């Protein structure tokens, strides 16, 4: 939650990100784009229904239905965590590269390479030839 609260994240990394609409509701952004006749993507990724972030989004939407300020309250709470984290000695993960595929990772191997290794090990235990799969 702490990493998500800054208006700019990853400033010293290969993929810095800026969040200029941090305090703006998604509905307001879409309405602005609609009335200004701006191009925007109204479709979601085909993989997003299965992503875990969808469960978190659904939870936040339910909270927002019960309390309109739930999303802003969550952001504010994250900012308070960020302030307290600056006074403690908590370490954030260092962004590096996967040793195998050179993709961005905070671990020696990225999650994709770890998954491929576990799938390969599982198929070998089952007696299948991983090269034919």
VOTI-725915 format. One record per residue: residue number from 1; x, y, z of N, C-alpha, C in turn; residue in three letters. Coordinates in steps of 0.001 Angstrom, whole numbers, padded with zeros to 6 digits. Each point is the difference from the previous one (the first is absolute). Layout:
+-----+---------+---------+---------+---------+---------+---------+---------+---------+---------+--------+
| num |    n.xx |    n.yy |    n.zz |   ca.xx |   ca.yy |   ca.zz |    c.xx |    c.yy |    c.zz | residu |
+-----+---------+---------+---------+---------+---------+---------+---------+---------+---------+--------+
| NUM |       X |       Y |       Z |       X |       Y |       Z |       X |       Y |       Z |    ALA |
...
+-----+---------+---------+---------+---------+---------+---------+---------+---------+---------+--------+
***
This chain:
+-----+---------+---------+---------+---------+---------+---------+---------+---------+---------+--------+
| num |    n.xx |    n.yy |    n.zz |   ca.xx |   ca.yy |   ca.zz |    c.xx |    c.yy |    c.zz | residu |
+-----+---------+---------+---------+---------+---------+---------+---------+---------+---------+--------+
|   1 |  000828 | -001198 |  000000 | -000828 |  001198 |  000000 |  000866 |  001253 |  000000 |    UNK |
|   2 |  001148 | -000082 |  000652 |  000877 |  001161 |  000085 |  000523 |  000382 | -001385 |    UNK |
|   3 |  000397 | -001000 | -000799 |  000547 |  000286 | -001329 | -001027 |  000640 | -000918 |    UNK |
|   4 | -001272 | -000244 |  000242 | -001054 |  000494 | -000888 | -000405 |  001440 |  000275 |    UNK |
|   5 |  000453 |  000581 |  001078 | -000514 |  001307 |  000402 |  000732 |  001182 | -000614 |    UNK |
|   6 |  001232 | -000159 | -000437 |  000734 |  001120 | -000591 | -000618 |  000389 | -001337 |    UNK |
|   7 |  000033 |  001288 | -000314 | -000485 |  000479 | -001299 |  000957 | -000414 | -001113 |    UNK |
|   8 |  001263 | -000225 |  000345 |  000972 | -000534 | -000952 |  000644 | -001218 |  000641 |    UNK |
|   9 |  000084 | -001069 | -000749 |  000615 | -001221 |  000514 |  001070 | -000472 | -000980 |    UNK |
|  10 |  000969 | -000669 |  000527 |  001058 | -000559 | -000840 |  000835 |  001052 | -000709 |    UNK |
|  11 |  000234 |  001123 |  000643 |  000730 |  001108 | -000625 |  001392 | -000439 | -000448 |    UNK |
|  12 |  000669 | -000818 |  000792 |  001359 | -000438 | -000340 |  000033 | -001349 | -000702 |    UNK |
|  13 | -001144 | -000492 | -000446 | -000034 | -001306 | -000652 | -000140 |  000163 | -001511 |    UNK |
|  14 | -000105 | -001110 | -000678 | -000127 |  000018 | -001455 | -001412 |  000382 | -000448 |    UNK |
|  15 | -000979 | -000111 |  000904 | -001379 |  000323 | -000358 | -000620 |  000953 |  001022 |    UNK |
|  16 |  000377 |  001269 | -000012 | -000628 |  000940 |  000936 | -001456 |  000234 | -000388 |    UNK |
|  17 | -000836 |  000259 |  000994 | -001424 |  000220 | -000242 | -000460 |  001242 |  000749 |    UNK |
|  18 | -000895 |  000732 | -000628 | -000568 |  001193 |  000598 | -001499 | -000217 |  000124 |    UNK |
|  19 | -000566 |  000413 |  001133 | -001433 | -000165 |  000251 | -000635 |  001374 |  000217 |    UNK |
|  20 | -000237 |  000747 | -001087 | -000540 |  001353 |  000169 | -001451 |  000007 |  000490 |    UNK |
|  21 | -000717 | -001076 | -000198 | -001404 | -000063 |  000403 | -000192 | -000861 |  001240 |    UNK |
|  22 |  000961 |  000047 |  000874 | -000001 | -000839 |  001199 | -001271 |  000166 |  000828 |    UNK |
|  23 | -000468 |  001217 |  000138 | -001171 |  000263 |  000838 | -001293 |  000106 | -000811 |    UNK |
|  24 |  000052 | -000318 | -001272 | -001172 |  000123 | -000862 | -000643 | -001357 | -000192 |    UNK |
|  25 | -001316 | -000040 |  000147 | -000721 | -001247 | -000200 |  000013 | -000389 | -001467 |    UNK |
|  26 |  000007 | -001305 | -000256 |  000039 | -000504 | -001367 | -001194 |  000503 | -000806 |    UNK |
|  27 | -001167 |  000072 |  000626 | -001203 |  000485 | -000693 |  000200 |  001428 | -000491 |    UNK |
|  28 |  000637 |  000826 |  000810 |  000226 |  001388 | -000384 |  000966 |  000095 | -001176 |    UNK |
|  29 |  001014 | -000841 | -000020 |  000966 |  000001 | -001096 | -000672 | -000417 | -001296 |    UNK |
|  30 | -000828 | -001038 |  000075 | -000710 | -000482 | -001190 | -000982 |  001056 | -000500 |    UNK |
|  31 | -000714 |  000646 |  000910 | -000941 |  001046 | -000399 |  000736 |  001172 | -000649 |    UNK |
|  32 |  001126 |  000395 |  000552 |  000802 |  001074 | -000579 |  000429 | -000364 | -001417 |    UNK |
|  33 |  000524 | -001211 | -000175 |  000438 | -000453 | -001324 | -001176 | -000044 | -000976 |    UNK |
|  34 | -001153 | -000427 |  000473 | -001183 | -000081 | -000857 | -000433 |  001390 | -000473 |    UNK |
|  35 | -000132 |  000943 |  000923 | -000475 |  001336 | -000358 |  001025 |  000806 | -000791 |    UNK |
|  36 |  001274 | -000271 |  000197 |  001050 |  000679 | -000775 |  000300 | -000740 | -001303 |    UNK |
|  37 | -000738 | -001104 | -000227 |  000166 | -000825 | -001201 |  001442 | -000482 | -000169 |    UNK |
|  38 |  000589 | -000435 |  001099 |  001347 | -000551 | -000005 | -000063 | -001499 | -000236 |    UNK |
|  39 |  001038 | -000544 | -000597 |  000074 | -001451 | -000189 |  000383 | -000652 |  001319 |    UNK |
|  40 | -000698 | -001047 |  000361 |  000357 | -000775 |  001188 | -000492 | -001425 | -000207 |    UNK |
|  41 |  000646 | -000921 |  000685 | -000363 | -001403 | -000112 | -001118 | -000308 |  000978 |    UNK |
|  42 | -001121 | -000436 | -000516 | -001131 | -000334 |  000852 | -000114 | -001511 |  000188 |    UNK |
|  43 |  000891 | -000750 | -000604 | -000037 | -001455 |  000140 |  001079 | -000432 |  000969 |    UNK |
|  44 | -000237 | -001128 |  000644 |  001002 | -000497 |  000923 |  000767 | -001152 | -000624 |    UNK |
|  45 |  001148 | -000254 |  000533 |  000852 | -001083 | -000465 | -000736 | -001329 |  000143 |    UNK |
|  46 |  000192 | -000913 | -000945 | -000707 | -001281 |  000062 |  000432 | -000835 |  001202 |    UNK |
|  47 |  001170 |  000285 |  000556 |  000496 | -000750 |  001149 | -000424 |  000618 |  001331 |    UNK |
|  48 | -000526 |  001220 | -000018 | -000298 |  000694 |  001251 | -001074 | -000671 |  000858 |    UNK |
|  49 | -001023 | -000678 | -000559 | -000973 | -000646 |  000897 |  000632 | -001055 |  000911 |    UNK |
|  50 |  001104 | -000607 | -000422 |  000645 | -001039 |  000796 |  001093 |  000557 |  000919 |    UNK |
|  51 |  000359 |  001254 | -000176 |  001081 |  000593 |  000786 | -000468 |  000279 |  001425 |    UNK |
|  52 |  000924 | -000127 |  000942 | -000350 |  000228 |  001404 | -000407 |  001441 |  000259 |    UNK |
|  53 |  000553 |  000923 | -000768 | -000343 |  001399 |  000213 | -001493 |  000242 | -000211 |    UNK |
|  54 | -000655 | -000871 | -000787 | -001450 |  000112 | -000186 | -000750 | -000240 |  001300 |    UNK |
|  55 |  000483 | -000922 |  000816 | -000639 | -000255 |  001302 |  000155 |  001216 |  000910 |    UNK |
|  56 |  001188 |  000588 | -000018 |  000229 |  001198 |  000811 | -000873 |  001151 | -000493 |    UNK |
|  57 | -000122 |  000146 | -001321 | -000833 |  001060 | -000566 | -001460 | -000204 |  000385 |    UNK |
|  58 | -000460 | -001238 | -000084 | -001384 | -000306 |  000362 | -000258 |  000311 |  001482 |    UNK |
|  59 |  000968 | -000348 |  000848 | -000112 |  000303 |  001426 | -000092 |  001507 |  000233 |    UNK |
|  60 |  000861 |  000757 | -000684 | -000032 |  001459 |  000145 | -001313 |  000590 | -000506 |    UNK |
|  61 | -000545 | -000556 | -001073 | -001279 |  000490 | -000522 | -001125 | -000251 |  001002 |    UNK |
|  62 |  000052 | -001150 |  000670 | -001012 | -000285 |  001029 |  000147 |  000960 |  001177 |    UNK |
|  63 |  001257 |  000276 |  000390 |  000235 |  000975 |  001054 | -000508 |  001379 | -000410 |    UNK |
|  64 |  000252 |  000357 | -001257 | -000427 |  001308 | -000490 | -001519 |  000122 | -000017 |    UNK |
|  65 | -000685 | -001108 | -000269 | -001467 |  000027 |  000017 | -000511 |  000268 |  001415 |    UNK |
|  66 |  000713 | -000529 |  000987 | -000400 |  000223 |  001393 |  000462 |  001355 |  000515 |    UNK |
|  67 |  001146 |  000456 | -000483 |  000561 |  001286 |  000447 |  000698 |  000652 | -001181 |    UNK |
|  68 | -000511 |  001115 | -000442 |  000464 |  000635 | -001238 |  001481 |  000371 |  000022 |    UNK |
|  69 |  000547 |  000252 |  001156 |  001404 |  000429 |  000079 |  000977 | -001149 |  000243 |    UNK |
|  70 | -000452 | -001233 | -000163 |  000837 | -001159 |  000326 |  001311 | -000020 | -000784 |    UNK |
|  71 | -000032 |  000337 | -001279 |  001217 | -000048 | -000808 |  000972 |  001083 |  000441 |    UNK |
|  72 | -000507 |  001215 |  000200 |  000878 |  001077 |  000468 |  000523 | -000283 |  001401 |    UNK |
|  73 | -000819 | -000620 |  000840 |  000450 | -000380 |  001337 |  001136 | -001027 | -000076 |    UNK |
|  74 | -000108 | -000928 | -000953 |  001043 | -001016 | -000180 |  001302 |  000660 | -000450 |    UNK |
|  75 | -000093 |  000945 | -000930 |  001192 |  000728 | -000451 |  000617 |  000761 |  001165 |    UNK |
|  76 | -000846 |  000662 |  000778 |  000487 |  000766 |  001158 |  000698 | -000934 |  001000 |    UNK |
|  77 | -000568 | -001178 |  000234 |  000620 | -000962 |  000911 |  001370 | -000431 | -000514 |    UNK |
|  78 |  000096 | -000233 | -001305 |  001290 | -000352 | -000592 |  001025 |  001100 |  000168 |    UNK |
|  79 | -000464 |  001256 | -000122 |  000918 |  001124 |  000205 |  000486 |  000057 |  001444 |    UNK |
|  80 | -000880 | -000322 |  000943 |  000406 | -000023 |  001401 |  001015 | -001115 |  000241 |    UNK |
|  81 | -000196 | -001157 | -000657 |  000989 | -001077 |  000090 |  001328 |  000472 | -000573 |    UNK |
|  82 | -000045 |  000725 | -001110 |  001223 |  000495 | -000635 |  000737 |  000945 |  000936 |    UNK |
|  83 | -000729 |  000856 |  000689 |  000637 |  000916 |  000943 |  000638 | -000751 |  001156 |    UNK |
|  84 | -000699 | -001011 |  000509 |  000568 | -000759 |  001112 |  001159 | -000873 | -000468 |    UNK |
|  85 | -000033 | -000448 | -001255 |  001094 | -000818 | -000532 |  001281 |  000814 | -000134 |    UNK |
|  86 | -000139 |  001299 | -000241 |  001186 |  000854 | -000117 |  000706 |  000164 |  001343 |    UNK |
|  87 | -000751 | -000135 |  001087 |  000597 |  000150 |  001326 |  000537 | -001319 |  000537 |    UNK |
|  88 | -000375 | -001125 | -000613 |  000507 | -001308 |  000431 |  001079 | -000460 | -000972 |    UNK |
|  89 |  000581 | -001143 |  000288 |  001080 | -000506 | -000859 | -000492 | -001117 | -000916 |    UNK |
|  90 | -001238 |  000062 | -000450 | -000524 | -001021 | -000910 |  000682 |  000117 | -001361 |    UNK |
|  91 |  000376 | -001135 | -000563 |  000684 | -000006 | -001292 | -000973 | -000350 | -001109 |    UNK |
|  92 |  000080 |  000711 | -001085 | -000797 | -000301 | -001189 |  000843 | -000895 | -000899 |    UNK |
|  93 | -000646 | -000887 | -000784 |  000768 | -000854 | -000902 |  000735 |  000826 | -001058 |    UNK |
|  94 |  001182 | -000464 | -000365 |  000800 |  000672 | -001015 | -000347 | -000613 | -001353 |    UNK |
|  95 | -000328 |  000844 | -000949 | -000357 | -000486 | -001326 |  001265 | -000314 | -000769 |    UNK |
|  96 |  000044 | -001218 | -000522 |  001134 | -000440 | -000792 | -000481 | -000694 | -001254 |    UNK |
|  97 |  000748 | -000992 | -000438 | -000364 | -000759 | -001186 |  000057 | -001489 |  000288 |    UNK |
|  98 | -000869 | -000719 | -000678 | -000005 | -001460 |  000084 |  001304 | -000521 | -000602 |    UNK |
|  99 |  000613 | -000961 |  000677 |  001270 | -000555 | -000468 | -000149 | -000772 | -001309 |    UNK |
| 100 | -001197 | -000493 | -000264 | -000202 | -000834 | -001178 | -000508 |  000795 | -001206 |    UNK |
| 101 | -001042 |  000811 |  000181 | -000612 |  000670 | -001149 |  000226 |  001512 | -000025 |    UNK |
| 102 |  000643 |  000547 |  001027 |  000317 |  001432 |  000113 | -001220 |  000901 |  000127 |    UNK |
| 103 | -001158 | -000553 |  000370 | -001176 |  000825 |  000237 |  000111 |  000629 |  001391 |    UNK |
| 104 | -000719 |  001096 |  000233 |  000041 |  000693 |  001285 | -000495 | -000924 |  001105 |    UNK |
| 105 |  000775 | -000109 |  001085 | -000361 | -000872 |  001115 |  000730 |  000450 |  001260 |    UNK |
| 106 | -000631 | -000213 |  001134 |  000670 |  000302 |  001263 |  000631 | -001258 |  000593 |    UNK |
| 107 | -000129 | -001109 | -000682 |  000567 | -001279 |  000418 |  001026 | -000448 | -001045 |    UNK |
| 108 |  000833 | -000984 |  000331 |  000962 | -000484 | -000998 | -000679 | -000524 | -001270 |    UNK |
| 109 | -001147 | -000674 |  000166 | -000792 | -000471 | -001143 | -001368 |  000659 |  000054 |    UNK |
| 110 | -000522 |  000423 | -001157 | -001327 |  000613 | -000036 | -001063 | -001081 |  000206 |    UNK |
| 111 | -001224 |  000423 |  000260 | -001086 | -000943 |  000274 | -000279 | -000909 | -001195 |    UNK |
| 112 |  000155 |  000514 | -001216 | -000243 | -000819 | -001186 |  001014 | -001144 | -000085 |    UNK |
| 113 |  001265 |  000281 |  000256 |  001027 | -001044 | -000044 | -000191 | -001015 |  001125 |    UNK |
| 114 | -000401 |  000469 |  001174 | -000282 | -000913 |  001113 | -001161 | -000915 | -000360 |    UNK |
| 115 | -001050 |  000571 | -000612 | -001156 | -000797 | -000422 |  000411 | -001033 | -001040 |    UNK |
| 116 |  000794 |  000400 | -000996 |  000456 | -000946 | -001014 |  000820 | -001128 |  000619 |    UNK |
| 117 |  000860 |  000335 |  000958 |  000786 | -001032 |  000686 | -000897 | -000985 |  000739 |    UNK |
| 118 | -001011 |  000525 |  000695 | -000879 | -000904 |  000758 | -000841 | -000855 | -000938 |    UNK |
| 119 | -000443 |  000550 | -001119 | -000755 | -000791 | -000977 |  000877 | -001090 | -000608 |    UNK |
| 120 |  001232 |  000350 | -000302 |  000929 | -000980 | -000564 |  000276 | -001113 |  001004 |    UNK |
| 121 |  000239 |  000361 |  001260 |  000262 | -001004 |  001040 | -001217 | -000898 |  000194 |    UNK |
| 122 | -001186 |  000580 | -000030 | -001231 | -000789 |  000175 | -000190 | -000974 | -001156 |    UNK |
| 123 |  000238 |  000484 | -001235 | -000168 | -000890 | -001151 |  001040 | -001114 |  000000 |    UNK |
| 124 |  001218 |  000275 |  000495 |  001019 | -001036 |  000092 | -000367 | -001044 |  001046 |    UNK |
| 125 | -000624 |  000446 |  001103 | -000432 | -000957 |  001024 | -001134 | -000879 | -000521 |    UNK |
| 126 | -000795 |  000546 | -000910 | -001107 | -000759 | -000568 |  000461 | -000925 | -001120 |    UNK |
| 127 |  001253 |  000114 | -000396 |  000555 | -000867 | -001048 | -000178 |  000539 | -001393 |    UNK |
| 128 | -000471 |  001220 | -000138 | -000173 |  000594 | -001323 |  001300 |  000638 | -000448 |    UNK |
| 129 |  000156 |  000081 | -001308 |  001176 |  000662 | -000544 | -000328 |  001484 | -000125 |    UNK |
| 130 |  000646 |  000883 |  000789 | -000338 |  001420 | -000032 |  000281 |  000675 | -001342 |    UNK |
| 131 |  000900 | -000582 | -000804 |  000344 |  000596 | -001297 | -001109 | -000210 | -001018 |    UNK |
| 132 | -000837 | -001044 |  000176 | -001070 | -000293 | -000950 | -001276 |  000763 |  000342 |    UNK |
| 133 | -000107 |  000501 |  001233 | -001227 |  000686 |  000416 | -000082 |  001391 | -000559 |    UNK |
+-----+---------+---------+---------+---------+---------+---------+---------+---------+---------+--------+
***
